């Protein structure tokens, strides 16, 4: 039931994700944010600790992050412009996803394809993708849209440095021989590259 409800929310959010913030056609996304973000964030908080060892939890958590992505990747919701905490509170959970354990491949020869497809690594990929998108879009407040500047200032000062710690932790683990998926490594490098310019 929860899986199907999340799939339906994802379809609605995805259908309207590329509409401009000022476009009335985006109102379904605004409604999704207003009505479901207060429910989805605690759901993600519940699922994250067990995502590495329970594929079902990782799949549900991934769907929650994909809904968040579709509601925020093109334009911040109006509610986030009025109260940045609506979106900023999610980043503690995104950081937790980046830092949670995920299984390494058991067979070194098949490591890439099979391990990359594991739900826990797909979950990490979505968390890294969201973090990287927000950093490139809001990490440098002077380049953010005028309406987004207050949000960008808070993101840059409060959130971006904590996400940088998590990304550096992934890269450090990889350099010490711990398995990290290619896509997550690539997004972590992209984050660090963008952070240098901030």
PyMOL commands that set and color helices and strands:
alter all, ss='L'
color gray80, all
select helices_A, chain A and resi 2-16+24-48+55-72+78-82+85-88+90-99+108-116+119-138+141-143+146-175+182-197
alter helices_A, ss='H'
color red, helices_A
deselect
rebuild
show_as cartoon
